[in-house]
């Protein structure tokens, strides 16, 4: 589970400005962190199909955000992908 501290740290790393909590970059970074944690959970619990469905939804959501960012601002997209290692 993503705690407040972990989420704040992720937001601080990719925020566009000081009070940024909802930009596309922040949303992608938070989703990526949640995806990583859920993937680790699923490696330990391979039969947890309810969580697997949630994971697939998050991956689709992240992909949608990334496509939007790539279309609107390719420079910010490239820097985000490099920063997150996607």
C-alpha positions in Angstrom: 0.0 0.0 0.0 1.2 3.5 -0.8 1.6 5.5 2.4 1.3 9.2 2.7 5.0 9.6 3.1 5.8 7.5 0.0 3.3 9.3 -2.1 4.6 12.7 -1.0 8.1 11.6 -1.9 7.0 10.5 -5.3 5.1 13.7 -5.9 8.0 15.8 -4.8 10.3 14.1 -7.3 8.2 14.8 -10.4 6.1 17.9 -9.5 6.0 20.7 -12.1 5.7 23.4 -9.4 5.6 23.7 -5.7 1.8 23.0 -5.1 1.5 20.4 -8.0 -0.6 17.4 -7.0 -2.6 16.6 -10.1 -0.6 17.1 -13.2 -0.2 14.3 -15.6 3.4 13.7 -14.5 2.4 13.3 -10.9 -0.5 11.0 -11.8 1.8 8.8 -13.9 4.4 8.7 -11.1 1.9 7.7 -8.4 0.4 5.1 -10.6 3.8 3.7 -11.4 4.6 3.4 -7.7 1.3 1.6 -7.0 1.8 -0.7 -10.0 5.3 -1.7 -8.7 3.9 -2.4 -5.2 1.0 -4.4 -6.5 3.2 -6.4 -8.9 5.4 -7.4 -6.0 2.3 -8.5 -4.1 1.1 -10.6 -7.0 4.5 -12.4 -7.2 3.9 -13.6 -3.7 0.2 -14.3 -4.2 -0.3 -15.5 -7.8 -3.9 -16.6 -7.3 -5.1 -13.1 -6.2 -7.2 -12.4 -9.3 -9.1 -9.5 -7.9 -5.8 -7.6 -7.4 -4.6 -8.6 -10.8 -7.7 -7.0 -12.3 -7.0 -3.8 -10.4 -3.4 -3.9 -11.6 -4.5 -4.2 -15.3 -6.8 -1.2 -14.8 -4.0 0.9 -13.3 -1.6 -0.1 -16.2 -4.3 0.9 -18.7 -4.9 4.2 -16.9 -1.1 5.0 -16.9 -0.9 4.2 -20.6 -3.7 6.6 -21.3 -2.1 9.4 -19.3 1.2 8.8 -21.1 -0.4 8.9 -24.5 -2.0 12.2 -23.6 1.2 13.7 -22.3 3.1 12.5 -25.4 0.5 14.2 -27.6 0.4 17.4 -25.7 4.0 17.9 -24.7 6.7 15.5 -26.1 9.5 17.1 -24.1 7.8 16.6 -20.8 6.9 13.1 -21.9 10.5 12.2 -22.7 11.8 13.6 -19.4 9.2 11.7 -17.4 9.8 8.4 -19.1 13.5 8.9 -18.5 13.0 9.9 -14.9 10.7 7.0 -14.1 12.6 4.4 -16.2 9.6 3.3 -18.2 
